[in-house]
Each structure stands twice: as C-alpha cells, then as structure tokens.
Amino acid sequence: MQFIDLKTQQDRIREKIELNINNVLDHGKYIMGPEIKELESTLAKYCGVKHAIGVASGTDALLIPLMAYDIGPGDAVFTTPFTFIATAEVIQLLGGTPVFADIDPETFNIDIEKLEEAIIKTKQEGKLTPKGILPVDLFGQAADYDKINKIAKKYDLFVIEDAAQSFGATYNGKRACSLTDVASTSFFPAKPLGAYGDGGMIFTNDDDLYQKILSIRVHGSGSDKYNNIRVGLNGRLDTIQAAVLLAKFEIFDEEIKLRQMVAKRYNEELKDIVKVPVVESHNISAWAQYAMLHPDRDKIIEKLKEAGIPVAIYYPIPLHLQEAFTSLGLNKGDFPISEKCASEIFSIPFHPYLTRDDQDKVIDAIKSSV
Ligand SMILES: *Cc1c(COP(=O)(O)O)cnc(C)c1O
C-alpha cells in the first residue's frame, strides 16, 4: 500500500499525459510555452479569479506576492506555527518577521482570536510594523477567511492564502484561491493537483499586483526584457509541467469527489478510536492529508507499520521550535495547541484511488492497536 498512489491516476490518463508532453516536444517552447497561459486561464476560471500566474513552486508562489508587497526588515507577517516550513521561511528570507498565532485544535488552522491578539501585541510593542496575514489551509481545509479578511481590513493588512494543500477546496461555496487579496498554491506531486516535478500558481483579482507579480516572476523585467525595473527572480513554471497539469486537471473534480468518499469512510470507522479531522459545515476539504490525533500515537503507528501500512507525521515540530527560527527567540510553551497537536498527530494513506480493501486494512490496524 502506498501513502499517496500516483500510479493508479497515471494509468487512467497516461495517454493524455503523453500526448500533452509530446506536443511540447514538437513545438519546442520549453520556457513559457502556450500550455502555461492555457493552464493559467483554465485554473483562474475554475477558481473564479481574474488572474493566475504559473510559477516554479509553491514556495515561489508565496515568496513572489510577499516581494510584490515589499516585505522586508521591520515588517511583521502573521501566520501559524503549525505548517510546512515554506510558509514562514519566505517571510524570514525577505528579512521580515513571521509572527505566529496558535491554531484552532479542531481545524488545525490559525485561531482567529489569537491572530487578533498577536496583531494588537505587535502594534503595542512598536518594534515591528504589521503588514499582512498569511493563513494556511492545512490538510486541505480553508481557514476562516470571512473573519480573517475582517481583521485584515480593521488593521489595514494584506492577506495571502497559503492554499498549497487546498486547491479544489471550497469555503462558503467559493473556491480556495479566490478568498483573499492573493492566493498561492503548489503543484508538488503529492498535493491535490500535482505535477511531475515542482510547480505552483498565484491567484489575484488585483490588476496592479498582477503586473508586479508578472515582473517579479521574470527577474523584475519592465516592458523591455533587458531593462529591469526591480529585483526579481526566475520563478517561471515549466511548460512540460503545465502540459502534465492540463491532462490531470480533466479528472480533478472527480478526484475531489472520490476524496470525500474516502474521508467519510475513515471518519465513520475511526471516530470512536481517534480524534478524527473536523471539517466545518461551510467547508469542503481538498483532503491533501487525512490527519488525526491520539495521545498514544506511537503505539498506533507501530501497529500500522507492522501491518506494512505507511504513516507520516505532519508536522512533528512546530515552526517556533525549529532551529531555522531560533532568531525569533521563541520557546516551548509559547504555542501550546500547536505543540500538543505535533505530539499527537499522524496521517494515514489517503488518495482518491484508495480501495475499499486497503481502507479496511488501515482501519483494522488502527482498531486493533487501541
Ligand atoms: C507544500 C507546501 C508549500 C510549498 O510548496 P512547494 O511546491 O513544495 O514549494 C507551502 N506551504 C504549504 C502549507 C505546503 O504544504
């Protein structure tokens, strides 16, 4: 059994993938070929957003908007410590300061009250200037953007949605990547919509921001390629990855539906044994991961491994306790909910093609362990 099975998906659409890749080999436009624009307009339409910009990774999809907002030393960007390193890394990389707010223990997403407390505290201290909020849609479920956007407005902050795990999710009927000033997703192979290499996309309705992002994506270019108007980077998406993604997108909606069925079965079978994930009634999750909590996690993991079932822990160490962020001067106990989740969480095999048989194996192994 695989944790995420990409082979079954490939078997379904291999012909279309080969056709799309062969087209790229034929036209030879490896950099910014026509597939890029096609993918951008397809996904912009899917999300209900005006502009989409293909980039080299989910990390670049976060970095580039922060550059467009001129984040640098002295700036505070509020985010969660219970996420993948990239979320806070990009803030720090630009010289800005990630200011963490603890998570809601039910959804694992940023706690709205603690977010506002962190903003107020930062303003009172007066050392950093609050600039933006970077919430994460952890494991595929959108954060609470109605409330987040309200807070952003109150304190005059931008909001960047880290939708690396939530492409395909909805919040109050609106798609992830359409919920804030700007959104970032990732096409890392294991994400809900994954390429065969690195890739990402940025979404925004803001025309000015769009122009800036386009420029930063290609070395800060101006109207002339060799007259650069700002410092940027090489953040382009590969044409071949766009070609692969176009083939995969054709079955993406169906896969999101299949994910709901697997999650429903896991929920029903496991709810009396572990703390199963909670999806709020206004949300549909993209189910990037199926993560649950149990105080005796290690015992369950051992049983699963004995049965040959792969397990993963997202995330074993919250960001404030990682060496990369020692300069922030944070300590154990600063974000107790994140720390508790990190010590109790684990994820089991999950993908749209997980058979009933494999689901049973996982469920039985967990049932027999506690
Ligand atoms: C995967 C991920 C990223 C980074 O995406 P890459 O494509 O790997 O650079 C950023 N944020 C979150 C929450 C992620 O899960």
PDBQT file of the ligand as one rigid body, heavy atoms in Angstrom, charges set to zero:
ROOT
HETATM    1  C1  LIG A 401       3.886  22.125   0.005  1.00  0.00    +0.000 C 
HETATM    2  C2  LIG A 401       3.649  23.382   0.752  1.00  0.00    +0.000 A 
HETATM    3  C3  LIG A 401       4.302  24.582   0.414  1.00  0.00    +0.000 A 
HETATM    4  C4  LIG A 401       5.431  24.660  -0.573  1.00  0.00    +0.000 C 
HETATM    5  O1  LIG A 401       5.179  24.145  -1.823  1.00  0.00    +0.000 OA
HETATM    6  P1  LIG A 401       6.394  23.655  -2.751  1.00  0.00    +0.000 P 
HETATM    7  O2  LIG A 401       5.733  23.485  -4.083  1.00  0.00    +0.000 OA
HETATM    8  O3  LIG A 401       6.896  22.372  -2.183  1.00  0.00    +0.000 OA
HETATM    9  O4  LIG A 401       7.417  24.714  -2.770  1.00  0.00    +0.000 OA
HETATM   10  C5  LIG A 401       3.958  25.729   1.102  1.00  0.00    +0.000 A 
HETATM   11  N1  LIG A 401       3.038  25.718   2.075  1.00  0.00    +0.000 NA
HETATM   12  C6  LIG A 401       2.405  24.582   2.449  1.00  0.00    +0.000 A 
HETATM   13  C7  LIG A 401       1.385  24.637   3.531  1.00  0.00    +0.000 C 
HETATM   14  C8  LIG A 401       2.702  23.374   1.808  1.00  0.00    +0.000 A 
HETATM   15  O5  LIG A 401       2.081  22.254   2.192  1.00  0.00    +0.000 OA
ENDROOT
TORSDOF 0
